[in-house]
Amino acid sequence: MSLLNSQNLSSLKKSLLAFSGGADSTALFFSLLEHKIDFDIAIVNYGLRVQADEEVRYAQELAKKFNLNCHLLRAEKIEKNFEYQARCVRYDFFEELIKKHNYTHLLTGHHLQDRLEWMLMQLCKGAGSAELLGMKKDEKRSTYILSRPLLENSKEEIIYYLKNRKIKYFHDESNNDTSYKRNYFRHEIATELIHHYKEGIKQSFTYLEEDVNSLIKEVDIKEVDNLSLFFSTADKRSDIFHIDKILKSKNYMLTALQRQELKSSDEVIAGRKFLIILDKGIYYIAPYIKESMDKAFKEECRVLGIPNKLRPYLFKHPMAFILYTRFMPCSLE
């Protein structure tokens, strides 16, 4: 039994696998080897569990055995909001590696249960079809593609694959703690649903993907120095979807109230961290900062008609200013 369809792997070139030593990433590791995919691995040690050191050694042993690079980050201690902060640390590390080594894809071991858990959590918070779909097999980021090759596989299939091949993997006991929201949805709801209704659930996600592709209009996102911009689709639903996607890539989640505000306002400051501006048909998303500017720059901004709150960021980041002037409305006339 092979977990992966070789046709779905044809686009993978130089890839980075987010590895943990757990069942999912280990199964993906060996599946990629089976299909002769060019990849390296990256692992983060948060220093919270004794077992984490064993997982790192396992990652390094595998990399040495199969002649791969193993990138390791020993993270600083996270004091609060662990799940969110750990994700930020993890993805910042991966994206640094991607830029440094020119990887084209970041591969993760997300599977069908993960996808269903996400959908159920969004359903309970209030979400539309695009948000319910959540994870997609391939997501284009600014400099790479985030790919989830195991997304149609159940956890049961992954464990069977490993046991059938007598492949070693680790189990993180914290995944059994149902005080974490994701674990609650996994153990109390998602696993049981997939056990009984796997094929129907997979088909539902296929239909959701088709619906979202019809609903959401694609855009070409440009980005430099943390300034992102895209031309409005003239459809608020699509625009907010893309804004949300950009902010997620920067480890920020829009609230329901902020989404509502974006429907009626062309200028929103999200969590005092990010500025979202619609100006003459173009959306700009940048970190929100206050910075003193020299008189000459202020005058240039006035002449160019740059929105006031965006000026400090452009002043501090010259490359972002160049991107703005390249795509600013007056240059399109």
Contacts in CASP RR format, 6 or more apart in sequence:
PFRMAT RR
TARGET T0000
AUTHOR 0000-0000-0000
METHOD contacts of the structure
MODEL  1
MSLLNSQNLSSLKKSLLAFSGGADSTALFFSLLEHKIDFDIAIVNYGLRV
QADEEVRYAQELAKKFNLNCHLLRAEKIEKNFEYQARCVRYDFFEELIKK
HNYTHLLTGHHLQDRLEWMLMQLCKGAGSAELLGMKKDEKRSTYILSRPL
LENSKEEIIYYLKNRKIKYFHDESNNDTSYKRNYFRHEIATELIHHYKEG
IKQSFTYLEEDVNSLIKEVDIKEVDNLSLFFSTADKRSDIFHIDKILKSK
NYMLTALQRQELKSSDEVIAGRKFLIILDKGIYYIAPYIKESMDKAFKEE
CRVLGIPNKLRPYLFKHPMAFILYTRFMPCSLE
1 157 0 8 1.000
1 160 0 8 1.000
1 161 0 8 1.000
1 164 0 8 1.000
2 31 0 8 1.000
2 34 0 8 1.000
3 27 0 8 1.000
3 28 0 8 1.000
3 31 0 8 1.000
3 149 0 8 1.000
3 150 0 8 1.000
3 153 0 8 1.000
3 157 0 8 1.000
3 158 0 8 1.000
3 161 0 8 1.000
4 31 0 8 1.000
4 32 0 8 1.000
4 34 0 8 1.000
4 35 0 8 1.000
4 149 0 8 1.000
4 150 0 8 1.000
6 35 0 8 1.000
8 137 0 8 1.000
8 149 0 8 1.000
9 32 0 8 1.000
9 35 0 8 1.000
9 37 0 8 1.000
9 149 0 8 1.000
11 105 0 8 1.000
11 138 0 8 1.000
11 145 0 8 1.000
12 37 0 8 1.000
12 38 0 8 1.000
12 39 0 8 1.000
12 104 0 8 1.000
12 105 0 8 1.000
12 107 0 8 1.000
12 147 0 8 1.000
13 38 0 8 1.000
13 104 0 8 1.000
13 105 0 8 1.000
14 38 0 8 1.000
14 39 0 8 1.000
14 101 0 8 1.000
14 102 0 8 1.000
14 103 0 8 1.000
14 104 0 8 1.000
14 105 0 8 1.000
15 32 0 8 1.000
15 37 0 8 1.000
15 38 0 8 1.000
15 39 0 8 1.000
15 40 0 8 1.000
15 103 0 8 1.000
15 104 0 8 1.000
15 105 0 8 1.000
15 106 0 8 1.000
15 107 0 8 1.000
15 147 0 8 1.000
16 39 0 8 1.000
16 40 0 8 1.000
16 41 0 8 1.000
16 42 0 8 1.000
16 71 0 8 1.000
16 94 0 8 1.000
16 97 0 8 1.000
16 98 0 8 1.000
16 101 0 8 1.000
16 103 0 8 1.000
16 105 0 8 1.000
16 106 0 8 1.000
16 107 0 8 1.000
17 25 0 8 1.000
17 28 0 8 1.000
17 29 0 8 1.000
17 32 0 8 1.000
17 39 0 8 1.000
17 40 0 8 1.000
17 41 0 8 1.000
17 42 0 8 1.000
17 107 0 8 1.000
17 108 0 8 1.000
18 25 0 8 1.000
18 41 0 8 1.000
18 42 0 8 1.000
18 90 0 8 1.000
18 94 0 8 1.000
18 106 0 8 1.000
18 107 0 8 1.000
18 108 0 8 1.000
18 109 0 8 1.000
19 25 0 8 1.000
19 26 0 8 1.000
19 29 0 8 1.000
19 41 0 8 1.000
19 42 0 8 1.000
19 43 0 8 1.000
19 59 0 8 1.000
19 70 0 8 1.000
20 43 0 8 1.000
20 55 0 8 1.000
20 170 0 8 1.000
20 172 0 8 1.000
21 43 0 8 1.000
21 55 0 8 1.000
21 58 0 8 1.000
21 59 0 8 1.000
21 169 0 8 1.000
21 170 0 8 1.000
22 55 0 8 1.000
22 169 0 8 1.000
22 170 0 8 1.000
22 171 0 8 1.000
22 172 0 8 1.000
23 155 0 8 1.000
23 158 0 8 1.000
23 159 0 8 1.000
23 162 0 8 1.000
23 169 0 8 1.000
23 171 0 8 1.000
24 109 0 8 1.000
24 110 0 8 1.000
24 111 0 8 1.000
24 150 0 8 1.000
24 155 0 8 1.000
24 158 0 8 1.000
25 108 0 8 1.000
25 109 0 8 1.000
26 162 0 8 1.000
26 167 0 8 1.000
26 168 0 8 1.000
26 169 0 8 1.000
26 170 0 8 1.000
27 109 0 8 1.000
27 150 0 8 1.000
27 158 0 8 1.000
27 161 0 8 1.000
27 162 0 8 1.000
27 167 0 8 1.000
27 169 0 8 1.000
28 107 0 8 1.000
28 108 0 8 1.000
28 109 0 8 1.000
28 149 0 8 1.000
28 150 0 8 1.000
29 41 0 8 1.000
29 62 0 8 1.000
30 165 0 8 1.000
30 167 0 8 1.000
31 149 0 8 1.000
31 150 0 8 1.000
31 161 0 8 1.000
32 39 0 8 1.000
32 107 0 8 1.000
32 149 0 8 1.000
33 66 0 8 1.000
39 68 0 8 1.000
39 107 0 8 1.000
40 63 0 8 1.000
40 68 0 8 1.000
40 69 0 8 1.000
40 70 0 8 1.000
40 71 0 8 1.000
40 101 0 8 1.000
40 103 0 8 1.000
41 59 0 8 1.000
41 62 0 8 1.000
41 63 0 8 1.000
41 68 0 8 1.000
41 69 0 8 1.000
41 70 0 8 1.000
41 71 0 8 1.000
42 70 0 8 1.000
42 71 0 8 1.000
42 72 0 8 1.000
42 73 0 8 1.000
42 93 0 8 1.000
42 94 0 8 1.000
42 97 0 8 1.000
43 55 0 8 1.000
43 56 0 8 1.000
43 59 0 8 1.000
43 70 0 8 1.000
43 71 0 8 1.000
43 72 0 8 1.000
43 73 0 8 1.000
44 72 0 8 1.000
44 73 0 8 1.000
44 75 0 8 1.000
44 86 0 8 1.000
44 89 0 8 1.000
44 90 0 8 1.000
44 93 0 8 1.000
45 52 0 8 1.000
45 53 0 8 1.000
45 55 0 8 1.000
45 56 0 8 1.000
45 72 0 8 1.000
45 73 0 8 1.000
45 74 0 8 1.000
45 75 0 8 1.000
46 52 0 8 1.000
46 75 0 8 1.000
46 78 0 8 1.000
46 86 0 8 1.000
46 89 0 8 1.000
47 74 0 8 1.000
47 75 0 8 1.000
47 77 0 8 1.000
49 172 0 8 1.000
49 174 0 8 1.000
51 170 0 8 1.000
51 172 0 8 1.000
54 170 0 8 1.000
55 170 0 8 1.000
56 72 0 8 1.000
58 168 0 8 1.000
58 170 0 8 1.000
59 70 0 8 1.000
59 72 0 8 1.000
60 70 0 8 1.000
60 72 0 8 1.000
62 68 0 8 1.000
62 70 0 8 1.000
63 69 0 8 1.000
63 70 0 8 1.000
64 70 0 8 1.000
69 101 0 8 1.000
71 93 0 8 1.000
71 97 0 8 1.000
73 89 0 8 1.000
73 93 0 8 1.000
75 86 0 8 1.000
75 89 0 8 1.000
78 85 0 8 1.000
78 86 0 8 1.000
78 89 0 8 1.000
83 180 0 8 1.000
83 182 0 8 1.000
84 251 0 8 1.000
87 251 0 8 1.000
88 251 0 8 1.000
91 251 0 8 1.000
92 251 0 8 1.000
94 106 0 8 1.000
95 143 0 8 1.000
95 144 0 8 1.000
97 103 0 8 1.000
98 106 0 8 1.000
98 143 0 8 1.000
98 144 0 8 1.000
99 143 0 8 1.000
103 144 0 8 1.000
104 144 0 8 1.000
104 145 0 8 1.000
105 144 0 8 1.000
105 145 0 8 1.000
105 146 0 8 1.000
105 147 0 8 1.000
106 141 0 8 1.000
106 144 0 8 1.000
106 145 0 8 1.000
106 146 0 8 1.000
106 147 0 8 1.000
107 147 0 8 1.000
107 148 0 8 1.000
107 149 0 8 1.000
108 146 0 8 1.000
108 147 0 8 1.000
108 148 0 8 1.000
109 148 0 8 1.000
109 149 0 8 1.000
109 150 0 8 1.000
110 135 0 8 1.000
110 148 0 8 1.000
110 150 0 8 1.000
110 151 0 8 1.000
111 150 0 8 1.000
111 151 0 8 1.000
111 153 0 8 1.000
111 154 0 8 1.000
111 155 0 8 1.000
111 158 0 8 1.000
112 151 0 8 1.000
112 152 0 8 1.000
112 153 0 8 1.000
112 154 0 8 1.000
112 155 0 8 1.000
112 194 0 8 1.000
112 198 0 8 1.000
112 201 0 8 1.000
112 202 0 8 1.000
113 154 0 8 1.000
113 155 0 8 1.000
113 186 0 8 1.000
113 190 0 8 1.000
113 191 0 8 1.000
113 194 0 8 1.000
114 135 0 8 1.000
114 151 0 8 1.000
115 134 0 8 1.000
115 135 0 8 1.000
115 151 0 8 1.000
115 205 0 8 1.000
116 190 0 8 1.000
116 193 0 8 1.000
116 194 0 8 1.000
116 201 0 8 1.000
117 182 0 8 1.000
117 185 0 8 1.000
117 186 0 8 1.000
117 190 0 8 1.000
118 134 0 8 1.000
118 135 0 8 1.000
119 132 0 8 1.000
119 133 0 8 1.000
119 134 0 8 1.000
120 185 0 8 1.000
120 189 0 8 1.000
120 190 0 8 1.000
121 181 0 8 1.000
121 182 0 8 1.000
121 185 0 8 1.000
122 128 0 8 1.000
122 131 0 8 1.000
122 132 0 8 1.000
122 134 0 8 1.000
123 132 0 8 1.000
125 256 0 8 1.000
126 256 0 8 1.000
129 208 0 8 1.000
129 211 0 8 1.000
129 212 0 8 1.000
129 215 0 8 1.000
130 212 0 8 1.000
130 215 0 8 1.000
130 216 0 8 1.000
130 237 0 8 1.000
130 241 0 8 1.000
131 244 0 8 1.000
132 208 0 8 1.000
133 205 0 8 1.000
133 208 0 8 1.000
133 209 0 8 1.000
133 212 0 8 1.000
135 148 0 8 1.000
135 151 0 8 1.000
136 148 0 8 1.000
136 151 0 8 1.000
136 209 0 8 1.000
137 147 0 8 1.000
137 148 0 8 1.000
137 149 0 8 1.000
137 151 0 8 1.000
137 152 0 8 1.000
138 145 0 8 1.000
138 146 0 8 1.000
138 147 0 8 1.000
138 148 0 8 1.000
139 145 0 8 1.000
139 146 0 8 1.000
139 147 0 8 1.000
139 245 0 8 1.000
141 249 0 8 1.000
142 221 0 8 1.000
142 223 0 8 1.000
142 228 0 8 1.000
142 249 0 8 1.000
150 158 0 8 1.000
152 202 0 8 1.000
154 194 0 8 1.000
154 198 0 8 1.000
155 191 0 8 1.000
155 194 0 8 1.000
156 194 0 8 1.000
156 195 0 8 1.000
161 167 0 8 1.000
162 169 0 8 1.000
174 180 0 8 1.000
175 183 0 8 1.000
175 186 0 8 1.000
176 183 0 8 1.000
176 187 0 8 1.000
177 183 0 8 1.000
178 184 0 8 1.000
178 187 0 8 1.000
178 188 0 8 1.000
193 201 0 8 1.000
194 201 0 8 1.000
215 237 0 8 1.000
215 238 0 8 1.000
216 237 0 8 1.000
216 238 0 8 1.000
216 241 0 8 1.000
216 242 0 8 1.000
217 233 0 8 1.000
217 235 0 8 1.000
217 238 0 8 1.000
219 230 0 8 1.000
219 231 0 8 1.000
219 233 0 8 1.000
219 238 0 8 1.000
219 242 0 8 1.000
220 230 0 8 1.000
220 231 0 8 1.000
221 228 0 8 1.000
221 229 0 8 1.000
221 230 0 8 1.000
221 242 0 8 1.000
221 246 0 8 1.000
222 228 0 8 1.000
222 229 0 8 1.000
222 230 0 8 1.000
222 323 0 8 1.000
222 327 0 8 1.000
223 229 0 8 1.000
223 323 0 8 1.000
224 317 0 8 1.000
224 319 0 8 1.000
224 320 0 8 1.000
224 322 0 8 1.000
224 323 0 8 1.000
225 317 0 8 1.000
225 319 0 8 1.000
225 320 0 8 1.000
225 323 0 8 1.000
226 250 0 8 1.000
226 286 0 8 1.000
226 287 0 8 1.000
226 317 0 8 1.000
226 320 0 8 1.000
227 284 0 8 1.000
227 285 0 8 1.000
227 286 0 8 1.000
227 313 0 8 1.000
227 314 0 8 1.000
227 317 0 8 1.000
227 320 0 8 1.000
227 323 0 8 1.000
227 324 0 8 1.000
228 246 0 8 1.000
228 284 0 8 1.000
228 285 0 8 1.000
228 286 0 8 1.000
229 282 0 8 1.000
229 283 0 8 1.000
229 284 0 8 1.000
229 285 0 8 1.000
229 323 0 8 1.000
229 324 0 8 1.000
229 327 0 8 1.000
230 242 0 8 1.000
230 282 0 8 1.000
230 283 0 8 1.000
231 281 0 8 1.000
231 282 0 8 1.000
231 283 0 8 1.000
232 239 0 8 1.000
232 278 0 8 1.000
232 281 0 8 1.000
232 282 0 8 1.000
232 283 0 8 1.000
233 239 0 8 1.000
233 242 0 8 1.000
236 262 0 8 1.000
236 263 0 8 1.000
239 262 0 8 1.000
239 278 0 8 1.000
239 283 0 8 1.000
240 254 0 8 1.000
240 259 0 8 1.000
240 262 0 8 1.000
240 263 0 8 1.000
242 283 0 8 1.000
243 254 0 8 1.000
243 262 0 8 1.000
243 276 0 8 1.000
243 283 0 8 1.000
243 285 0 8 1.000
244 254 0 8 1.000
244 259 0 8 1.000
246 285 0 8 1.000
247 253 0 8 1.000
247 254 0 8 1.000
247 270 0 8 1.000
247 274 0 8 1.000
247 285 0 8 1.000
250 274 0 8 1.000
252 270 0 8 1.000
252 271 0 8 1.000
252 273 0 8 1.000
252 274 0 8 1.000
254 262 0 8 1.000
254 270 0 8 1.000
258 268 0 8 1.000
258 270 0 8 1.000
258 271 0 8 1.000
261 268 0 8 1.000
262 268 0 8 1.000
262 276 0 8 1.000
266 277 0 8 1.000
266 278 0 8 1.000
266 279 0 8 1.000
267 275 0 8 1.000
267 276 0 8 1.000
267 277 0 8 1.000
267 278 0 8 1.000
267 307 0 8 1.000
267 309 0 8 1.000
268 275 0 8 1.000
268 276 0 8 1.000
269 275 0 8 1.000
269 276 0 8 1.000
269 288 0 8 1.000
269 309 0 8 1.000
270 276 0 8 1.000
270 288 0 8 1.000
272 288 0 8 1.000
273 287 0 8 1.000
273 288 0 8 1.000
274 285 0 8 1.000
274 286 0 8 1.000
274 287 0 8 1.000
274 288 0 8 1.000
275 284 0 8 1.000
275 285 0 8 1.000
275 286 0 8 1.000
275 287 0 8 1.000
275 288 0 8 1.000
275 309 0 8 1.000
275 310 0 8 1.000
275 313 0 8 1.000
276 283 0 8 1.000
276 284 0 8 1.000
276 285 0 8 1.000
277 283 0 8 1.000
277 284 0 8 1.000
277 307 0 8 1.000
277 309 0 8 1.000
277 310 0 8 1.000
278 284 0 8 1.000
279 307 0 8 1.000
279 329 0 8 1.000
280 328 0 8 1.000
280 329 0 8 1.000
281 329 0 8 1.000
282 327 0 8 1.000
282 328 0 8 1.000
282 329 0 8 1.000
284 307 0 8 1.000
284 310 0 8 1.000
284 324 0 8 1.000
286 310 0 8 1.000
286 313 0 8 1.000
286 320 0 8 1.000
287 313 0 8 1.000
288 309 0 8 1.000
288 313 0 8 1.000
289 312 0 8 1.000
289 313 0 8 1.000
289 316 0 8 1.000
290 312 0 8 1.000
291 312 0 8 1.000
291 313 0 8 1.000
291 315 0 8 1.000
291 316 0 8 1.000
293 301 0 8 1.000
293 311 0 8 1.000
293 312 0 8 1.000
293 315 0 8 1.000
294 315 0 8 1.000
297 311 0 8 1.000
297 315 0 8 1.000
298 311 0 8 1.000
301 311 0 8 1.000
301 314 0 8 1.000
304 325 0 8 1.000
304 328 0 8 1.000
304 330 0 8 1.000
305 330 0 8 1.000
306 314 0 8 1.000
306 324 0 8 1.000
306 328 0 8 1.000
310 324 0 8 1.000
313 320 0 8 1.000
314 320 0 8 1.000
314 321 0 8 1.000
314 324 0 8 1.000
315 321 0 8 1.000
325 331 0 8 1.000
END
